[in-house]
């Protein structure tokens, strides 16, 4: 009975870690998408405003 309990605890810990990593990766994916959109907008503003400002 103790072995079954240990196996269940180990499986629960593995599932918690995997789901936590999945949530963290999903959050990082959204952050990366938002930062990418901001970078794209900044690039477009720089291109549309003219290239004479570059040093």
VENZICOR-V852265 format. One record per pair of residues at least 12 apart in sequence whose C-alpha atoms are under 10 Angstrom apart, sorted by sequence separation. I is the first residue (numbers start at 1). GAP is how many residues later the second one is. D is the distance in Angstrom with one decimal. If there is no record, write none. Layout:
# VENZICOR-V852265
i | gap | d
I | GAP | D
I | GAP | D
This chain:
# VENZICOR-V852265
none
